[in-house]
Structures are given as structure tokens and as C-alpha cells.
């Protein structure tokens, strides 16, 4: 989700390469995120080549924001007073 946070959409291949994961692994994760409404999947073509684009939904942005808030609190607590 972090790969998608600052862009309108990203091509599946870009995300896969950025995360250094196999296509099957990313596909499973995208399916789960799509099922809960955090990611939108758009399919199309560039010329004759099929393409898949991923984008965060409003719910996805909100969930990522909440997650980052929790992580910051954990880090702040670990650093001590």
C-alpha cells in the first residue's frame, strides 16, 4: 500500500519490481486488499499488451494512515522519555 500512497495509480509490474516479489505473491495480496476495499484494480491495454494498474481507495489511504500512526506510537514508545 505504501507504494501506492503518493501516486494516482501504478502499474502492477512496477509495484512487483519495487517490492521484489513474485507476481503470484503480489496477486494474492492485491486480491485480499481489493476484497476489503483498500485497493482498486484496473485492467486495460497499452497497444496490444495487457496491463494492470493498482490504486489506493479512500479507505485504503485511511487504513494506511491509521497504520502509520500506530507505528509512530510504537517507535516513540521504544525511544523512551
N, CA, C and O atoms as a GROMACS GRO file, in nm:
protein
  324
    1UNK      N    1   0.082  -0.118   0.000
    1UNK     CA    2   0.000   0.000   0.000
    1UNK      C    3   0.087   0.126   0.000
    1UNK      O    4   0.050   0.228  -0.057
    2UNK      N    5   0.203   0.118   0.064
    2UNK     CA    6   0.292   0.234   0.068
    2UNK      C    7   0.338   0.272  -0.072
    2UNK      O    8   0.358   0.390  -0.100
    3UNK      N    9   0.356   0.175  -0.161
    3UNK     CA   10   0.396   0.205  -0.299
    3UNK      C   11   0.291   0.287  -0.371
    3UNK      O   12   0.323   0.361  -0.464
    4UNK      N   13   0.168   0.275  -0.330
    4UNK     CA   14   0.058   0.342  -0.399
    4UNK      C   15   0.016   0.472  -0.331
    4UNK      O   16  -0.068   0.545  -0.384
    5UNK      N   17   0.073   0.503  -0.216
    5UNK     CA   18   0.025   0.614  -0.135
    5UNK      C   19   0.040   0.750  -0.202
    5UNK      O   20  -0.046   0.836  -0.184
    6UNK      N   21   0.144   0.772  -0.278
    6UNK     CA   22   0.170   0.905  -0.334
    6UNK      C   23   0.145   0.916  -0.484
    6UNK      O   24   0.181   1.016  -0.546
    7UNK      N   25   0.084   0.814  -0.542
    7UNK     CA   26   0.056   0.817  -0.685
    7UNK      C   27  -0.092   0.792  -0.708
    7UNK      O   28  -0.160   0.732  -0.624
    8UNK      N   29  -0.142   0.837  -0.822
    8UNK     CA   30  -0.282   0.810  -0.856
    8UNK      C   31  -0.303   0.661  -0.883
    8UNK      O   32  -0.401   0.601  -0.841
    9UNK      N   33  -0.206   0.604  -0.956
    9UNK     CA   34  -0.209   0.461  -0.984
    9UNK      C   35  -0.069   0.417  -1.026
    9UNK      O   36   0.013   0.498  -1.069
   10UNK      N   37  -0.044   0.288  -1.012
   10UNK     CA   38   0.084   0.232  -1.051
   10UNK      C   39   0.061   0.101  -1.123
   10UNK      O   40  -0.032   0.026  -1.091
   11UNK      N   41   0.144   0.074  -1.220
   11UNK     CA   42   0.132  -0.050  -1.294
   11UNK      C   43   0.176  -0.166  -1.204
   11UNK      O   44   0.271  -0.155  -1.127
   12UNK      N   45   0.105  -0.277  -1.217
   12UNK     CA   46   0.134  -0.397  -1.138
   12UNK      C   47   0.282  -0.433  -1.146
   12UNK      O   48   0.344  -0.462  -1.044
   13UNK      N   49   0.337  -0.430  -1.266
   13UNK     CA   50   0.478  -0.468  -1.283
   13UNK      C   51   0.571  -0.378  -1.204
   13UNK      O   52   0.667  -0.426  -1.144
   14UNK      N   53   0.544  -0.247  -1.202
   14UNK     CA   54   0.625  -0.153  -1.124
   14UNK      C   55   0.622  -0.189  -0.976
   14UNK      O   56   0.726  -0.194  -0.911
   15UNK      N   57   0.502  -0.214  -0.924
   15UNK     CA   58   0.488  -0.248  -0.782
   15UNK      C   59   0.561  -0.378  -0.752
   15UNK      O   60   0.631  -0.388  -0.651
   16UNK      N   61   0.545  -0.477  -0.838
   16UNK     CA   62   0.612  -0.606  -0.818
   16UNK      C   63   0.763  -0.588  -0.813
   16UNK      O   64   0.829  -0.644  -0.726
   17UNK      N   65   0.818  -0.511  -0.906
   17UNK     CA   66   0.962  -0.489  -0.909
   17UNK      C   67   1.010  -0.407  -0.790
   17UNK      O   68   1.117  -0.432  -0.735
   18UNK      N   69   0.930  -0.308  -0.749
   18UNK     CA   70   0.967  -0.224  -0.634
   18UNK      C   71   0.972  -0.306  -0.505
   18UNK      O   72   1.057  -0.283  -0.419
   19UNK      N   73   0.880  -0.400  -0.493
   19UNK     CA   74   0.873  -0.483  -0.373
   19UNK      C   75   0.960  -0.608  -0.379
   19UNK      O   76   0.979  -0.676  -0.278
   20UNK      N   77   1.011  -0.638  -0.497
   20UNK     CA   78   1.095  -0.756  -0.520
   20UNK      C   79   1.021  -0.882  -0.473
   20UNK      O   80   1.070  -0.958  -0.389
   21UNK      N   81   0.903  -0.901  -0.531
   21UNK     CA   82   0.823  -1.020  -0.502
   21UNK      C   83   0.780  -1.083  -0.634
   21UNK      O   84   0.784  -1.020  -0.740
   22UNK      N   85   0.738  -1.208  -0.625
   22UNK     CA   86   0.687  -1.276  -0.743
   22UNK      C   87   0.546  -1.225  -0.775
   22UNK      O   88   0.474  -1.177  -0.687
   23UNK      N   89   0.510  -1.236  -0.902
   23UNK     CA   90   0.378  -1.190  -0.945
   23UNK      C   91   0.266  -1.262  -0.869
   23UNK      O   92   0.167  -1.200  -0.832
   24UNK      N   93   0.282  -1.392  -0.846
   24UNK     CA   94   0.179  -1.468  -0.775
   24UNK      C   95   0.162  -1.418  -0.633
   24UNK      O   96   0.050  -1.409  -0.583
   25UNK      N   97   0.272  -1.386  -0.568
   25UNK     CA   98   0.267  -1.335  -0.430
   25UNK      C   99   0.194  -1.202  -0.426
   25UNK      O  100   0.106  -1.180  -0.341
   26UNK      N  101   0.230  -1.112  -0.517
   26UNK     CA  102   0.164  -0.981  -0.520
   26UNK      C  103   0.017  -0.995  -0.556
   26UNK      O  104  -0.067  -0.926  -0.500
   27UNK      N  105  -0.013  -1.082  -0.650
   27UNK     CA  106  -0.153  -1.103  -0.690
   27UNK      C  107  -0.240  -1.144  -0.572
   27UNK      O  108  -0.352  -1.095  -0.557
   28UNK      N  109  -0.189  -1.233  -0.489
   28UNK     CA  110  -0.265  -1.278  -0.371
   28UNK      C  111  -0.289  -1.162  -0.276
   28UNK      O  112  -0.400  -1.145  -0.225
   29UNK      N  113  -0.186  -1.082  -0.252
   29UNK     CA  114  -0.201  -0.970  -0.160
   29UNK      C  115  -0.296  -0.864  -0.217
   29UNK      O  116  -0.378  -0.809  -0.144
   30UNK      N  117  -0.285  -0.837  -0.346
   30UNK     CA  118  -0.374  -0.740  -0.409
   30UNK      C  119  -0.518  -0.788  -0.401
   30UNK      O  120  -0.608  -0.708  -0.376
   31UNK      N  121  -0.542  -0.916  -0.423
   31UNK     CA  122  -0.678  -0.971  -0.414
   31UNK      C  123  -0.736  -0.950  -0.275
   31UNK      O  124  -0.853  -0.915  -0.260
   32UNK      N  125  -0.654  -0.972  -0.172
   32UNK     CA  126  -0.701  -0.951  -0.035
   32UNK      C  127  -0.731  -0.804  -0.009
   32UNK      O  128  -0.834  -0.770   0.050
   33UNK      N  129  -0.642  -0.716  -0.054
   33UNK     CA  130  -0.663  -0.572  -0.033
   33UNK      C  131  -0.783  -0.520  -0.113
   33UNK      O  132  -0.855  -0.431  -0.069
   34UNK      N  133  -0.803  -0.577  -0.230
   34UNK     CA  134  -0.919  -0.539  -0.310
   34UNK      C  135  -1.048  -0.587  -0.244
   34UNK      O  136  -1.148  -0.516  -0.245
   35UNK      N  137  -1.046  -0.706  -0.186
   35UNK     CA  138  -1.165  -0.762  -0.122
   35UNK      C  139  -1.213  -0.678  -0.004
   35UNK      O  140  -1.332  -0.671   0.023
   36UNK      N  141  -1.119  -0.613   0.066
   36UNK     CA  142  -1.159  -0.529   0.180
   36UNK      C  143  -1.175  -0.383   0.141
   36UNK      O  144  -1.202  -0.298   0.225
   37UNK      N  145  -1.158  -0.354   0.011
   37UNK     CA  146  -1.184  -0.220  -0.038
   37UNK      C  147  -1.070  -0.121  -0.024
   37UNK      O  148  -1.092   0.000  -0.031
   38UNK      N  149  -0.948  -0.170  -0.006
   38UNK     CA  150  -0.833  -0.081   0.011
   38UNK      C  151  -0.763  -0.050  -0.121
   38UNK      O  152  -0.699   0.055  -0.134
   39UNK      N  153  -0.774  -0.139  -0.218
   39UNK     CA  154  -0.706  -0.123  -0.346
   39UNK      C  155  -0.807  -0.142  -0.459
   39UNK      O  156  -0.894  -0.229  -0.452
   40UNK      N  157  -0.793  -0.060  -0.562
   40UNK     CA  158  -0.875  -0.075  -0.682
   40UNK      C  159  -0.785  -0.128  -0.793
   40UNK      O  160  -0.673  -0.080  -0.811
   41UNK      N  161  -0.833  -0.226  -0.865
   41UNK     CA  162  -0.759  -0.288  -0.976
   41UNK      C  163  -0.827  -0.249  -1.106
   41UNK      O  164  -0.948  -0.268  -1.122
   42UNK      N  165  -0.748  -0.195  -1.198
   42UNK     CA  166  -0.800  -0.158  -1.329
   42UNK      C  167  -0.719  -0.232  -1.435
   42UNK      O  168  -0.596  -0.230  -1.434
   43UNK      N  169  -0.789  -0.297  -1.526
   43UNK     CA  170  -0.721  -0.371  -1.633
   43UNK      C  171  -0.746  -0.301  -1.765
   43UNK      O  172  -0.852  -0.243  -1.789
   44UNK      N  173  -0.644  -0.308  -1.851
   44UNK     CA  174  -0.655  -0.245  -1.981
   44UNK      C  175  -0.542  -0.291  -2.070
   44UNK      O  176  -0.478  -0.393  -2.045
   45UNK      N  177  -0.518  -0.215  -2.174
   45UNK     CA  178  -0.412  -0.248  -2.269
   45UNK      C  179  -0.331  -0.124  -2.302
   45UNK      O  180  -0.384  -0.013  -2.305
   46UNK      N  181  -0.204  -0.145  -2.327
   46UNK     CA  182  -0.118  -0.043  -2.385
   46UNK      C  183  -0.075  -0.103  -2.517
   46UNK      O  184   0.006  -0.195  -2.521
   47UNK      N  185  -0.130  -0.050  -2.625
   47UNK     CA  186  -0.115  -0.116  -2.754
   47UNK      C  187  -0.189  -0.249  -2.746
   47UNK      O  188  -0.308  -0.252  -2.714
   48UNK      N  189  -0.119  -0.356  -2.775
   48UNK     CA  190  -0.182  -0.488  -2.765
   48UNK      C  191  -0.143  -0.561  -2.637
   48UNK      O  192  -0.186  -0.674  -2.614
   49UNK      N  193  -0.063  -0.496  -2.555
   49UNK     CA  194  -0.015  -0.560  -2.433
   49UNK      C  195  -0.112  -0.537  -2.317
   49UNK      O  196  -0.146  -0.422  -2.288
   50UNK      N  197  -0.157  -0.644  -2.251
   50UNK     CA  198  -0.245  -0.626  -2.135
   50UNK      C  199  -0.168  -0.564  -2.018
   50UNK      O  200  -0.051  -0.594  -1.996
   51UNK      N  201  -0.234  -0.477  -1.946
   51UNK     CA  202  -0.174  -0.411  -1.830
   51UNK      C  203  -0.273  -0.413  -1.714
   51UNK      O  204  -0.394  -0.416  -1.734
   52UNK      N  205  -0.218  -0.410  -1.594
   52UNK     CA  206  -0.299  -0.400  -1.473
   52UNK      C  207  -0.245  -0.284  -1.392
   52UNK      O  208  -0.125  -0.275  -1.366
   53UNK      N  209  -0.335  -0.195  -1.350
   53UNK     CA  210  -0.296  -0.082  -1.268
   53UNK      C  211  -0.360  -0.095  -1.131
   53UNK      O  212  -0.472  -0.145  -1.117
   54UNK      N  213  -0.289  -0.049  -1.030
   54UNK     CA  214  -0.336  -0.055  -0.892
   54UNK      C  215  -0.344   0.087  -0.838
   54UNK      O  216  -0.260   0.171  -0.869
   55UNK      N  217  -0.445   0.112  -0.757
   55UNK     CA  218  -0.456   0.241  -0.689
   55UNK      C  219  -0.520   0.221  -0.553
   55UNK      O  220  -0.600   0.130  -0.533
   56UNK      N  221  -0.483   0.308  -0.461
   56UNK     CA  222  -0.544   0.305  -0.328
   56UNK      C  223  -0.680   0.373  -0.333
   56UNK      O  224  -0.696   0.474  -0.400
   57UNK      N  225  -0.774   0.317  -0.264
   57UNK     CA  226  -0.905   0.381  -0.249
   57UNK      C  227  -0.896   0.478  -0.132
   57UNK      O  228  -0.795   0.483  -0.062
   58UNK      N  229  -1.002   0.554  -0.111
   58UNK     CA  230  -1.007   0.643   0.006
   58UNK      C  231  -0.994   0.562   0.135
   58UNK      O  232  -0.926   0.603   0.229
   59UNK      N  233  -1.060   0.446   0.138
   59UNK     CA  234  -1.049   0.358   0.256
   59UNK      C  235  -0.907   0.307   0.272
   59UNK      O  236  -0.860   0.291   0.385
   60UNK      N  237  -0.838   0.280   0.162
   60UNK     CA  238  -0.700   0.235   0.167
   60UNK      C  239  -0.608   0.342   0.223
   60UNK      O  240  -0.520   0.314   0.304
   61UNK      N  241  -0.629   0.466   0.178
   61UNK     CA  242  -0.549   0.577   0.231
   61UNK      C  243  -0.572   0.593   0.381
   61UNK      O  244  -0.478   0.614   0.457
   62UNK      N  245  -0.698   0.584   0.424
   62UNK     CA  246  -0.730   0.599   0.566
   62UNK      C  247  -0.668   0.486   0.648
   62UNK      O  248  -0.614   0.511   0.756
   63UNK      N  249  -0.674   0.364   0.598
   63UNK     CA  250  -0.616   0.250   0.670
   63UNK      C  251  -0.465   0.263   0.681
   63UNK      O  252  -0.408   0.236   0.786
   64UNK      N  253  -0.401   0.306   0.574
   64UNK     CA  254  -0.256   0.325   0.577
   64UNK      C  255  -0.219   0.435   0.676
   64UNK      O  256  -0.121   0.422   0.750
   65UNK      N  257  -0.294   0.540   0.678
   65UNK     CA  258  -0.270   0.650   0.772
   65UNK      C  259  -0.281   0.602   0.917
   65UNK      O  260  -0.198   0.636   1.001
   66UNK      N  261  -0.385   0.524   0.946
   66UNK     CA  262  -0.402   0.470   1.082
   66UNK      C  263  -0.285   0.378   1.118
   66UNK      O  264  -0.234   0.384   1.230
   67UNK      N  265  -0.243   0.295   1.025
   67UNK     CA  266  -0.132   0.202   1.048
   67UNK      C  267  -0.003   0.279   1.077
   67UNK      O  268   0.071   0.244   1.168
   68UNK      N  269   0.024   0.384   0.999
   68UNK     CA  270   0.145   0.463   1.022
   68UNK      C  271   0.141   0.535   1.156
   68UNK      O  272   0.244   0.550   1.221
   69UNK      N  273   0.024   0.578   1.197
   69UNK     CA  274   0.009   0.642   1.328
   69UNK      C  275   0.046   0.543   1.439
   69UNK      O  276   0.115   0.579   1.534
   70UNK      N  277  -0.002   0.420   1.428
   70UNK     CA  278   0.030   0.316   1.526
   70UNK      C  279   0.180   0.288   1.526
   70UNK      O  280   0.240   0.276   1.633
   71UNK      N  281   0.240   0.276   1.409
   71UNK     CA  282   0.385   0.251   1.402
   71UNK      C  283   0.465   0.364   1.466
   71UNK      O  284   0.562   0.339   1.537
   72UNK      N  285   0.423   0.488   1.441
   72UNK     CA  286   0.493   0.602   1.502
   72UNK      C  287   0.483   0.597   1.654
   72UNK      O  288   0.580   0.627   1.723
   73UNK      N  289   0.366   0.560   1.705
   73UNK     CA  290   0.349   0.550   1.850
   73UNK      C  291   0.439   0.442   1.908
   73UNK      O  292   0.496   0.458   2.016
   74UNK      N  293   0.453   0.331   1.837
   74UNK     CA  294   0.540   0.223   1.883
   74UNK      C  295   0.685   0.270   1.885
   74UNK      O  296   0.757   0.246   1.982
   75UNK      N  297   0.728   0.337   1.778
   75UNK     CA  298   0.865   0.387   1.772
   75UNK      C  299   0.890   0.490   1.881
   75UNK      O  300   0.993   0.486   1.948
   76UNK      N  301   0.797   0.582   1.899
   76UNK     CA  302   0.812   0.683   2.003
   76UNK      C  303   0.821   0.619   2.141
   76UNK      O  304   0.900   0.664   2.224
   77UNK      N  305   0.743   0.516   2.166
   77UNK     CA  306   0.747   0.446   2.295
   77UNK      C  307   0.878   0.371   2.315
   77UNK      O  308   0.927   0.360   2.427
   78UNK      N  309   0.934   0.318   2.207
   78UNK     CA  310   1.058   0.242   2.216
   78UNK      C  311   1.177   0.333   2.243
   78UNK      O  312   1.277   0.290   2.300
   79UNK      N  313   1.167   0.458   2.202
   79UNK     CA  314   1.278   0.551   2.221
   79UNK      C  315   1.286   0.602   2.364
   79UNK      O  316   1.389   0.656   2.405
   80UNK      N  317   1.180   0.584   2.440
   80UNK     CA  318   1.180   0.623   2.581
   80UNK      C  319   1.166   0.772   2.599
   80UNK      O  320   1.161   0.849   2.503
   81UNK      N  321   1.162   0.812   2.728
   81UNK     CA  322   1.142   0.955   2.758
   81UNK      C  323   1.265   1.039   2.728
   81UNK      O  324   1.264   1.160   2.748
   0.00000   0.00000   0.00000
